[in-house]
Amino acid sequence: MGDTRNTTDKMKDTIHEKIVDPVKKAGEAMRQSGAKVAEGGSTVSMKLLDQAEQNAREAFAAMRAAAAAKDLGEVLKVQSAYLQEQSTRNMAQAKEIGELIAKIGQESVAPLRRDTE
């Protein structure tokens, strides 16, 4: 009877070591990964709102400058400068968002990688 109990205990230990513990670790890694994705989504949303606010301020500043212009030539200058600056700003903002998303992606898979190492 002692051998049966000993064998049963060994089987339980093996099941926990080979199945239960790895599943628990994987579940925790997935929870951590999901938390990073959610946190990252919030960060990206806030950054997009900041950028939209900045773009709106710049657009209103350009409209004020155009409204204060003395002639059509000055209006065209204001408009041209605004479009150039907005184009540059759009590129910088897109790059910033892209880098942020890449960073979030790396951070979100880190818990999953730790689990497999």
MMTF fields as JSON, N, C-alpha, C and O atoms, coordinates in Angstrom:
{
  "mmtfVersion": "1.0.0",
  "mmtfProducer": "UNKNOWN",
  "numBonds": 467,
  "numAtoms": 468,
  "numGroups": 117,
  "numChains": 1,
  "numModels": 1,
  "chainsPerModel": [1],
  "groupsPerChain": [117],
  "chainIdList": ["A"],
  "bondAtomList": [4, 2, 8, 6, 12, 10, 16, 14, 20, 18, 24, 22, 28, 26, 32, 30, 36, 34, 40, 38, 44, 42, 48, 46, 52, 50, 56, 54, 60, 58, 64, 62, 68, 66, 72, 70, 76, 74, 80, 78, 84, 82, 88, 86, 92, 90, 96, 94, 100, 98, 104, 102, 108, 106, 112, 110, 116, 114, 120, 118, 124, 122, 128, 126, 132, 130, 136, 134, 140, 138, 144, 142, 148, 146, 152, 150, 156, 154, 160, 158, 164, 162, 168, 166, 172, 170, 176, 174, 180, 178, 184, 182, 188, 186, 192, 190, 196, 194, 200, 198, 204, 202, 208, 206, 212, 210, 216, 214, 220, 218, 224, 222, 228, 226, 232, 230, 236, 234, 240, 238, 244, 242, 248, 246, 252, 250, 256, 254, 260, 258, 264, 262, 268, 266, 272, 270, 276, 274, 280, 278, 284, 282, 288, 286, 292, 290, 296, 294, 300, 298, 304, 302, 308, 306, 312, 310, 316, 314, 320, 318, 324, 322, 328, 326, 332, 330, 336, 334, 340, 338, 344, 342, 348, 346, 352, 350, 356, 354, 360, 358, 364, 362, 368, 366, 372, 370, 376, 374, 380, 378, 384, 382, 388, 386, 392, 390, 396, 394, 400, 398, 404, 402, 408, 406, 412, 410, 416, 414, 420, 418, 424, 422, 428, 426, 432, 430, 436, 434, 440, 438, 444, 442, 448, 446, 452, 450, 456, 454, 460, 458, 464, 462],
  "bondOrderList": [1, 1, 1, 1, 1, 1, 1, 1, 1, 1, 1, 1, 1, 1, 1, 1, 1, 1, 1, 1, 1, 1, 1, 1, 1, 1, 1, 1, 1, 1, 1, 1, 1, 1, 1, 1, 1, 1, 1, 1, 1, 1, 1, 1, 1, 1, 1, 1, 1, 1, 1, 1, 1, 1, 1, 1, 1, 1, 1, 1, 1, 1, 1, 1, 1, 1, 1, 1, 1, 1, 1, 1, 1, 1, 1, 1, 1, 1, 1, 1, 1, 1, 1, 1, 1, 1, 1, 1, 1, 1, 1, 1, 1, 1, 1, 1, 1, 1, 1, 1, 1, 1, 1, 1, 1, 1, 1, 1, 1, 1, 1, 1, 1, 1, 1, 1],
  "groupList": [{"groupName": "MET", "atomNameList": ["N", "CA", "C", "O"], "elementList": ["N", "C", "C", "O"], "formalChargeList": [0, 0, 0, 0], "bondAtomList": [1, 0, 2, 1, 3, 2], "bondOrderList": [1, 1, 2], "singleLetterCode": "M", "chemCompType": "L-PEPTIDE LINKING"}, {"groupName": "GLY", "atomNameList": ["N", "CA", "C", "O"], "elementList": ["N", "C", "C", "O"], "formalChargeList": [0, 0, 0, 0], "bondAtomList": [1, 0, 2, 1, 3, 2], "bondOrderList": [1, 1, 2], "singleLetterCode": "G", "chemCompType": "PEPTIDE LINKING"}, {"groupName": "ASP", "atomNameList": ["N", "CA", "C", "O"], "elementList": ["N", "C", "C", "O"], "formalChargeList": [0, 0, 0, 0], "bondAtomList": [1, 0, 2, 1, 3, 2], "bondOrderList": [1, 1, 2], "singleLetterCode": "D", "chemCompType": "L-PEPTIDE LINKING"}, {"groupName": "THR", "atomNameList": ["N", "CA", "C", "O"], "elementList": ["N", "C", "C", "O"], "formalChargeList": [0, 0, 0, 0], "bondAtomList": [1, 0, 2, 1, 3, 2], "bondOrderList": [1, 1, 2], "singleLetterCode": "T", "chemCompType": "L-PEPTIDE LINKING"}, {"groupName": "ARG", "atomNameList": ["N", "CA", "C", "O"], "elementList": ["N", "C", "C", "O"], "formalChargeList": [0, 0, 0, 0], "bondAtomList": [1, 0, 2, 1, 3, 2], "bondOrderList": [1, 1, 2], "singleLetterCode": "R", "chemCompType": "L-PEPTIDE LINKING"}, {"groupName": "ASN", "atomNameList": ["N", "CA", "C", "O"], "elementList": ["N", "C", "C", "O"], "formalChargeList": [0, 0, 0, 0], "bondAtomList": [1, 0, 2, 1, 3, 2], "bondOrderList": [1, 1, 2], "singleLetterCode": "N", "chemCompType": "L-PEPTIDE LINKING"}, {"groupName": "LYS", "atomNameList": ["N", "CA", "C", "O"], "elementList": ["N", "C", "C", "O"], "formalChargeList": [0, 0, 0, 0], "bondAtomList": [1, 0, 2, 1, 3, 2], "bondOrderList": [1, 1, 2], "singleLetterCode": "K", "chemCompType": "L-PEPTIDE LINKING"}, {"groupName": "ILE", "atomNameList": ["N", "CA", "C", "O"], "elementList": ["N", "C", "C", "O"], "formalChargeList": [0, 0, 0, 0], "bondAtomList": [1, 0, 2, 1, 3, 2], "bondOrderList": [1, 1, 2], "singleLetterCode": "I", "chemCompType": "L-PEPTIDE LINKING"}, {"groupName": "HIS", "atomNameList": ["N", "CA", "C", "O"], "elementList": ["N", "C", "C", "O"], "formalChargeList": [0, 0, 0, 0], "bondAtomList": [1, 0, 2, 1, 3, 2], "bondOrderList": [1, 1, 2], "singleLetterCode": "H", "chemCompType": "L-PEPTIDE LINKING"}, {"groupName": "GLU", "atomNameList": ["N", "CA", "C", "O"], "elementList": ["N", "C", "C", "O"], "formalChargeList": [0, 0, 0, 0], "bondAtomList": [1, 0, 2, 1, 3, 2], "bondOrderList": [1, 1, 2], "singleLetterCode": "E", "chemCompType": "L-PEPTIDE LINKING"}, {"groupName": "VAL", "atomNameList": ["N", "CA", "C", "O"], "elementList": ["N", "C", "C", "O"], "formalChargeList": [0, 0, 0, 0], "bondAtomList": [1, 0, 2, 1, 3, 2], "bondOrderList": [1, 1, 2], "singleLetterCode": "V", "chemCompType": "L-PEPTIDE LINKING"}, {"groupName": "PRO", "atomNameList": ["N", "CA", "C", "O"], "elementList": ["N", "C", "C", "O"], "formalChargeList": [0, 0, 0, 0], "bondAtomList": [1, 0, 2, 1, 3, 2], "bondOrderList": [1, 1, 2], "singleLetterCode": "P", "chemCompType": "L-PEPTIDE LINKING"}, {"groupName": "ALA", "atomNameList": ["N", "CA", "C", "O"], "elementList": ["N", "C", "C", "O"], "formalChargeList": [0, 0, 0, 0], "bondAtomList": [1, 0, 2, 1, 3, 2], "bondOrderList": [1, 1, 2], "singleLetterCode": "A", "chemCompType": "L-PEPTIDE LINKING"}, {"groupName": "GLN", "atomNameList": ["N", "CA", "C", "O"], "elementList": ["N", "C", "C", "O"], "formalChargeList": [0, 0, 0, 0], "bondAtomList": [1, 0, 2, 1, 3, 2], "bondOrderList": [1, 1, 2], "singleLetterCode": "Q", "chemCompType": "L-PEPTIDE LINKING"}, {"groupName": "SER", "atomNameList": ["N", "CA", "C", "O"], "elementList": ["N", "C", "C", "O"], "formalChargeList": [0, 0, 0, 0], "bondAtomList": [1, 0, 2, 1, 3, 2], "bondOrderList": [1, 1, 2], "singleLetterCode": "S", "chemCompType": "L-PEPTIDE LINKING"}, {"groupName": "LEU", "atomNameList": ["N", "CA", "C", "O"], "elementList": ["N", "C", "C", "O"], "formalChargeList": [0, 0, 0, 0], "bondAtomList": [1, 0, 2, 1, 3, 2], "bondOrderList": [1, 1, 2], "singleLetterCode": "L", "chemCompType": "L-PEPTIDE LINKING"}, {"groupName": "PHE", "atomNameList": ["N", "CA", "C", "O"], "elementList": ["N", "C", "C", "O"], "formalChargeList": [0, 0, 0, 0], "bondAtomList": [1, 0, 2, 1, 3, 2], "bondOrderList": [1, 1, 2], "singleLetterCode": "F", "chemCompType": "L-PEPTIDE LINKING"}, {"groupName": "TYR", "atomNameList": ["N", "CA", "C", "O"], "elementList": ["N", "C", "C", "O"], "formalChargeList": [0, 0, 0, 0], "bondAtomList": [1, 0, 2, 1, 3, 2], "bondOrderList": [1, 1, 2], "singleLetterCode": "Y", "chemCompType": "L-PEPTIDE LINKING"}],
  "groupTypeList": [0, 1, 2, 3, 4, 5, 3, 3, 2, 6, 0, 6, 2, 3, 7, 8, 9, 6, 7, 10, 2, 11, 10, 6, 6, 12, 1, 9, 12, 0, 4, 13, 14, 1, 12, 6, 10, 12, 9, 1, 1, 14, 3, 10, 14, 0, 6, 15, 15, 2, 13, 12, 9, 13, 5, 12, 4, 9, 12, 16, 12, 12, 0, 4, 12, 12, 12, 12, 12, 6, 2, 15, 1, 9, 10, 15, 6, 10, 13, 14, 12, 17, 15, 13, 9, 13, 14, 3, 4, 5, 0, 12, 13, 12, 6, 9, 7, 1, 9, 15, 7, 12, 6, 7, 1, 13, 9, 14, 10, 12, 11, 15, 4, 4, 2, 3, 9],
  "groupIdList": [1, 2, 3, 4, 5, 6, 7, 8, 9, 10, 11, 12, 13, 14, 15, 16, 17, 18, 19, 20, 21, 22, 23, 24, 25, 26, 27, 28, 29, 30, 31, 32, 33, 34, 35, 36, 37, 38, 39, 40, 41, 42, 43, 44, 45, 46, 47, 48, 49, 50, 51, 52, 53, 54, 55, 56, 57, 58, 59, 60, 61, 62, 63, 64, 65, 66, 67, 68, 69, 70, 71, 72, 73, 74, 75, 76, 77, 78, 79, 80, 81, 82, 83, 84, 85, 86, 87, 88, 89, 90, 91, 92, 93, 94, 95, 96, 97, 98, 99, 100, 101, 102, 103, 104, 105, 106, 107, 108, 109, 110, 111, 112, 113, 114, 115, 116, 117],
  "secStructList": [7, 2, 2, 2, 2, 2, 2, 2, 2, 2, 2, 2, 2, 2, 2, 0, 0, 0, 0, 0, 2, 2, 2, 2, 2, 2, 2, 2, 2, 2, 2, 2, 2, 2, 2, 2, 2, 2, 2, 2, 2, 2, 2, 2, 2, 2, 2, 2, 2, 2, 2, 2, 2, 2, 2, 2, 2, 2, 2, 2, 2, 2, 2, 2, 2, 2, 2, 6, 7, 1, 1, 2, 2, 2, 2, 2, 2, 2, 2, 2, 2, 2, 2, 2, 2, 2, 2, 2, 2, 2, 2, 2, 2, 2, 2, 2, 2, 2, 2, 2, 2, 2, 2, 2, 2, 2, 2, 2, 2, 2, 2, 2, 2, 2, 2, 2, 7],
  "xCoordList": [0.82, 0.0, 0.864, 0.503, 2.007, 2.933, 3.439, 3.609, 3.686, 4.151, 3.086, 3.412, 1.829, 0.735, 0.629, 0.47, 0.717, 0.649, 1.834, 1.682, 3.012, 4.226, 4.106, 4.492, 3.581, 3.401, 2.365, 2.543, 1.29, 0.252, 0.821, 0.554, 1.594, 2.22, 3.157, 3.183, 3.917, 4.829, 4.047, 4.446, 2.926, 2.104, 1.529, 1.518, 1.05, 0.522, 1.602, 1.367, 2.775, 3.882, 4.219, 4.447, 4.25, 4.568, 3.502, 3.823, 2.224, 1.131, 1.235, 1.079, 1.498, 1.641, 2.838, 2.75, 3.95, 5.177, 5.054, 5.508, 4.443, 4.405, 3.173, 3.216, 2.082, 0.849, 0.321, 0.196, 0.015, -0.663, 0.197, -0.268, 1.428, 2.299, 2.556, 2.446, 2.897, 3.079, 1.813, 1.901, 0.65, -0.597, -0.827, -1.244, -0.561, -0.696, 0.264, -0.119, 1.498, 2.48, 2.039, 2.148, 1.544, 1.089, -0.101, -0.184, -1.008, -2.169, -1.753, -2.286, -0.821, -0.328, 0.391, 0.228, 1.18, 1.879, 0.881, 1.077, -0.181, -1.198, -1.928, -2.246, -2.195, -2.841, -1.958, -2.44, -0.666, 0.273, 0.359, 0.4, 0.385, 0.452, -0.792, -0.689, -1.951, -3.199, -3.236, -3.735, -2.703, -2.656, -1.767, -2.098, -0.631, 0.257, -0.421, -0.261, -1.17, -1.872, -2.919, -3.033, -3.675, -4.703, -4.072, -4.552, -3.005, -2.3, -1.755, -1.839, -1.204, -0.652, -1.72, -1.489, -2.89, -3.989, -4.402, -4.696, -4.419, -4.754, -3.693, -4.015, -2.44, -1.334, -1.412, -1.23, -1.681, -1.791, -2.976, -2.869, -4.085, -5.263, -4.961, -5.321, -4.308, -3.972, -3.013, -3.149, -2.056, -1.1, -1.819, -1.529, -2.748, -3.507, -4.341, -4.446, -4.931, -5.693, -4.785, -5.154, -3.605, -2.645, -2.277, -2.206, -2.043, -1.67, -2.816, -2.593, -4.026, -5.19, -5.364, -5.689, -5.147, -5.252, -4.197, -4.491, -2.985, -1.912, -2.243, -2.06, -2.724, -3.065, -4.186, -4.154, -5.163, -6.261, -5.745, -6.136, -4.862, -4.284, -3.536, -3.671, -2.752, -1.975, -2.898, -2.631, -3.967, -4.917, -5.591, -5.74, -5.995, -6.621, -5.626, -5.995, -4.389, -3.369, -3.193, -3.058, -3.194, -3.057, -4.291, -4.167, -5.468, -6.69, -6.68, -7.114, -6.193, -6.1, -5.123, -5.386, -3.988, -2.988, -3.549, -3.312, -4.284, -4.873, -5.939, -6.052, -6.712, -7.756, -7.155, -7.764, -5.953, -5.288, -4.454, -3.89, -4.368, -3.545, -4.074, -5.275, -3.14, -3.499, -3.943, -4.677, -3.475, -3.86, -3.836, -3.442, -4.257, -4.341, -2.972, -2.866, -1.939, -0.586, -0.154, 0.468, -0.488, -0.146, -0.962, -0.448, -2.206, -3.053, -2.448, -2.373, -2.018, -1.417, -0.121, 0.163, 0.666, 1.903, 1.594, 2.234, 0.599, 0.197, -0.274, 0.103, -1.088, -1.632, -0.53, -0.519, 0.376, 1.487, 2.369, 2.743, 2.695, 3.522, 2.809, 3.418, 1.509, 0.738, 0.758, 0.992, 0.515, 0.483, 1.833, 1.9, 2.901, 4.245, 4.502, 4.971, 4.191, 4.4, 3.525, 3.966, 2.289, 1.378, 1.878, 1.78, 2.406, 2.949, 4.108, 4.175, 5.009, 6.147, 5.649, 6.14, 4.682, 4.123, 3.448, 3.602, 2.703, 2.036, 3.05, 2.831, 4.144, 5.183, 5.779, 5.957, 6.082, 6.657, 5.667, 6.051, 4.396, 3.384, 3.173, 3.024, 3.159, 3.006, 4.187, 4.013, 5.387, 6.583, 6.492, 6.812, 6.055, 5.934, 4.929, 5.196, 3.792, 2.782, 3.309, 3.111, 3.969, 4.543, 5.547, 5.532, 6.421, 7.41, 6.74, 7.161, 5.705, 4.969, 4.292, 4.335, 3.676, 3.016, 4.034, 3.771, 5.194, 6.248, 6.717, 6.915, 6.89, 7.324, 6.28, 6.614, 5.021, 3.937, 3.904, 3.705, 4.096, 4.127, 5.228, 5.01, 6.406, 7.526, 7.235, 7.509, 6.676, 6.38, 5.268, 5.264, 4.331, 3.211, 3.589, 2.959, 4.599, 5.008, 6.11, 6.425, 6.692, 7.758, 7.318, 8.068, 6.138, 5.733, 5.594, 5.855, 5.191, 5.032, 6.396, 6.569, 7.344, 8.696, 9.371, 10.052, 9.174, 9.75, 9.239, 9.964, 7.975, 7.369, 7.982, 8.007, 8.476, 9.026, 10.514, 11.092, 11.139, 12.604, 12.944, 14.121],
  "yCoordList": [-1.185, 0.0, 1.249, 2.258, 1.183, 2.309, 2.646, 3.816, 1.586, 1.82, 2.525, 3.379, 2.185, 2.81, 4.287, 5.134, 4.59, 5.989, 6.77, 7.9, 6.162, 6.805, 7.061, 8.129, 6.103, 6.238, 7.329, 8.136, 7.338, 8.359, 9.755, 10.685, 9.898, 11.19, 11.63, 12.801, 10.689, 11.015, 11.458, 12.393, 10.775, 11.145, 12.548, 13.347, 12.848, 14.175, 15.24, 16.275, 14.964, 15.907, 16.121, 17.249, 15.032, 15.123, 15.915, 16.748, 15.658, 16.386, 17.877, 18.716, 18.198, 19.616, 20.237, 21.346, 19.525, 20.058, 20.213, 21.209, 19.229, 19.216, 19.896, 20.341, 19.983, 20.522, 21.721, 22.812, 21.536, 22.567, 23.822, 24.924, 23.67, 24.829, 25.602, 26.828, 24.916, 25.671, 26.392, 27.492, 25.796, 26.451, 27.686, 28.728, 27.576, 28.743, 29.85, 31.019, 29.494, 30.492, 31.158, 32.374, 30.354, 30.897, 31.832, 32.884, 31.45, 32.298, 33.63, 34.671, 33.617, 34.86, 35.721, 36.941, 35.091, 35.841, 36.488, 37.624, 35.772, 36.335, 37.494, 38.489, 37.376, 38.458, 39.697, 40.804, 39.513, 40.637, 41.263, 42.485, 40.421, 40.911, 41.727, 42.799, 41.229, 41.945, 43.29, 44.276, 43.323, 44.574, 45.593, 46.777, 45.125, 46.024, 46.568, 47.741, 45.722, 46.162, 47.222, 48.242, 46.976, 47.941, 49.271, 50.34, 49.187, 50.403, 51.145, 52.371, 50.399, 51.001, 51.656, 52.719, 51.031, 51.61, 52.959, 53.897, 53.041, 54.308, 55.364, 56.523, 54.962, 55.877, 56.413, 57.609, 55.526, 55.942, 56.896, 57.902, 56.581, 57.458, 58.856, 59.853, 58.921, 60.23, 60.993, 62.204, 60.295, 60.943, 61.473, 62.579, 60.698, 61.155, 62.385, 63.307, 62.404, 63.589, 64.806, 65.906, 64.617, 65.722, 66.27, 67.482, 65.36, 65.785, 66.512, 67.514, 66.025, 66.69, 68.088, 69.035, 68.205, 69.518, 70.478, 71.639, 69.991, 70.817, 71.239, 72.399, 70.303, 70.617, 71.654, 72.538, 71.547, 72.525, 73.911, 74.91, 73.97, 75.27, 75.898, 77.094, 75.096, 75.6, 76.066, 77.083, 75.338, 75.731, 77.06, 77.927, 77.217, 78.482, 79.639, 80.756, 79.382, 80.431, 80.857, 82.047, 79.897, 80.221, 80.983, 81.922, 80.58, 81.298, 82.737, 83.647, 82.948, 84.308, 85.146, 86.305, 84.526, 85.241, 85.571, 86.661, 84.646, 84.899, 85.993, 86.831, 85.983, 87.004, 88.395, 89.401, 88.441, 89.727, 90.175, 91.269, 89.346, 89.676, 90.919, 91.189, 91.67, 92.922, 92.72, 93.533, 91.611, 91.373, 89.869, 89.064, 89.513, 88.113, 87.437, 86.262, 88.153, 87.592, 87.152, 86.102, 87.96, 87.618, 86.413, 85.566, 86.338, 85.187, 83.907, 82.882, 83.989, 82.813, 82.404, 81.215, 83.388, 83.091, 82.359, 81.362, 82.875, 82.257, 80.824, 79.894, 80.675, 79.359, 78.392, 77.238, 78.854, 78.002, 77.581, 76.414, 78.53, 78.223, 77.224, 76.287, 77.44, 76.526, 75.113, 74.148, 74.987, 73.662, 72.959, 71.75, 73.722, 73.151, 72.667, 71.549, 73.519, 73.163, 71.977, 71.093, 71.964, 70.867, 69.559, 68.511, 69.611, 68.41, 67.852, 66.651, 68.73, 68.319, 67.771, 66.751, 68.453, 68.035, 66.659, 65.801, 66.461, 65.171, 64.03, 62.963, 64.257, 63.224, 62.913, 61.749, 63.949, 63.755, 63.042, 62.166, 63.421, 62.795, 61.331, 60.48, 61.039, 59.649, 58.802, 57.664, 59.368, 58.656, 58.393, 57.301, 59.406, 59.274, 58.175, 57.365, 58.151, 57.129, 55.747, 54.776, 55.659, 54.381, 53.831, 52.641, 54.697, 54.278, 53.858, 52.899, 54.58, 54.256, 52.893, 52.089, 52.636, 51.346, 50.209, 49.143, 50.426, 49.403, 49.098, 47.939, 50.148, 49.969, 49.187, 48.283, 49.543, 48.844, 47.377, 46.49, 47.133, 45.748, 44.945, 43.807, 45.529, 44.834, 44.583, 43.5, 45.593, 45.445, 44.432, 43.745, 44.34, 43.428, 41.967, 41.076, 41.708, 40.31, 39.883, 38.698, 40.845, 40.513, 39.481, 38.537, 39.615, 38.592, 37.205, 36.196, 37.158, 35.86, 35.258, 34.04, 36.089, 35.585, 35.071, 34.046, 35.803, 35.355, 33.986, 33.185, 33.714, 32.451, 31.292, 30.163, 31.554, 30.466, 30.281, 29.318, 31.193, 31.092, 30.178, 29.973],
  "zCoordList": [0.0, 0.0, 0.0, -0.605, 0.678, 0.707, -0.679, -1.022, -1.496, -2.867, -3.694, -4.52, -3.488, -4.236, -3.878, -4.757, -2.599, -2.158, -2.711, -3.175, -2.657, -3.16, -4.665, -5.141, -5.408, -6.85, -7.151, -8.064, -6.374, -6.552, -6.295, -7.055, -5.241, -4.933, -6.052, -6.429, -6.572, -7.675, -8.913, -9.607, -9.182, -10.338, -10.149, -11.085, -8.933, -8.651, -8.853, -9.476, -8.317, -8.476, -9.944, -10.381, -10.698, -12.125, -12.868, -13.715, -12.554, -13.203, -12.893, -13.781, -11.634, -11.272, -11.974, -12.5, -11.981, -12.582, -14.093, -14.657, -14.749, -16.218, -16.815, -17.961, -16.062, -16.644, -15.863, -16.42, -14.598, -13.819, -13.671, -13.958, -13.232, -13.028, -14.329, -14.333, -15.438, -16.686, -17.154, -17.699, -16.952, -17.348, -16.48, -16.985, -15.186, -14.297, -14.721, -14.763, -15.033, -15.477, -16.781, -16.937, -17.704, -18.985, -18.784, -19.418, -17.911, -17.622, -17.03, -17.416, -16.112, -15.498, -16.538, -16.556, -17.397, -18.448, -19.402, -19.833, -19.728, -20.616, -19.934, -20.585, -18.638, -17.901, -17.915, -18.155, -17.659, -17.664, -19.055, -19.197, -20.062, -21.44, -21.779, -22.375, -21.407, -21.648, -20.936, -21.478, -19.715, -18.96, -19.671, -19.732, -20.21, -20.952, -22.212, -22.548, -22.9, -24.114, -23.753, -24.431, -22.689, -22.271, -21.867, -22.242, -21.108, -20.681, -21.898, -21.981, -22.824, -24.038, -24.893, -25.468, -24.982, -25.746, -25.179, -25.92, -23.874, -23.22, -23.51, -23.771, -23.463, -23.733, -25.169, -25.4, -26.123, -27.524, -27.696, -28.397, -27.066, -27.167, -26.643, -27.269, -25.508, -24.937, -25.84, -26.013, -26.409, -27.313, -28.554, -29.011, -29.099, -30.265, -29.926, -30.735, -28.742, -28.317, -28.177, -28.589, -27.598, -27.473, -28.849, -29.049, -29.793, -31.135, -31.826, -32.505, -31.661, -32.269, -31.687, -32.404, -30.391, -29.749, -30.293, -30.579, -30.432, -30.975, -32.413, -32.782, -33.206, -34.596, -34.676, -35.531, -33.797, -33.782, -33.402, -34.007, -32.394, -32.0, -33.163, -33.424, -33.858, -34.997, -36.121, -36.762, -36.36, -37.416, -37.072, -37.934, -35.811, -35.414, -35.475, -35.838, -35.128, -35.221, -36.679, -36.967, -37.591, -39.012, -39.511, -40.297, -39.058, -39.473, -38.961, -39.668, -37.75, -37.211, -38.034, -38.354, -38.367, -39.169, -40.544, -41.064, -41.134, -42.455, -42.36, -43.254, -41.285, -41.11, -40.914, -41.278, -40.334, -40.097, -41.288, -41.271, -42.319, -43.491, -44.194, -44.202, -44.788, -45.449, -46.898, -47.46, -47.491, -48.881, -49.179, -48.336, -50.372, -50.78, -50.776, -50.424, -51.157, -51.163, -49.772, -49.605, -48.785, -47.403, -46.923, -46.192, -47.324, -46.971, -47.541, -46.864, -48.804, -49.44, -48.75, -48.61, -48.317, -47.579, -46.275, -45.939, -45.544, -44.27, -44.523, -43.81, -45.533, -45.852, -46.26, -45.832, -47.071, -47.526, -46.347, -46.231, -45.481, -44.301, -43.394, -42.878, -43.211, -42.359, -42.936, -42.207, -44.233, -44.848, -44.76, -44.538, -44.935, -44.816, -43.389, -43.178, -42.421, -41.017, -40.617, -39.883, -41.1, -40.761, -41.354, -40.716, -42.554, -43.179, -42.352, -42.09, -41.95, -41.118, -39.772, -39.288, -39.185, -37.901, -38.032, -37.162, -39.119, -39.341, -39.411, -38.837, -40.107, -40.219, -38.846, -38.489, -38.089, -36.757, -35.835, -35.06, -35.924, -35.078, -35.458, -34.581, -36.737, -37.181, -36.71, -36.276, -36.802, -36.339, -34.833, -34.365, -34.086, -32.638, -32.264, -31.377, -32.93, -32.66, -33.051, -32.32, -34.182, -34.618, -33.621, -33.307, -33.123, -32.127, -30.826, -30.179, -30.454, -29.234, -29.361, -28.43, -30.492, -30.719, -30.719, -30.162, -31.34, -31.345, -29.922, -29.558, -29.125, -27.736, -26.945, -26.179, -27.138, -26.438, -26.862, -26.032, -28.132, -28.626, -27.966, -27.553, -27.864, -27.216, -25.745, -25.226, -25.072, -23.646, -23.4, -22.378, -24.33, -24.127, -24.358, -23.79, -25.176, -25.373, -24.402, -24.299, -23.693, -22.75, -21.709, -21.459, -21.089, -20.121, -20.752, -20.098, -21.999, -22.679, -22.993, -22.93, -23.322, -23.604, -22.344, -22.363, -21.237, -19.96, -19.577, -18.986, -19.917, -19.546, -20.332, -19.841, -21.546, -22.354, -22.164, -22.668, -21.445, -21.264, -20.117, -19.819]
}
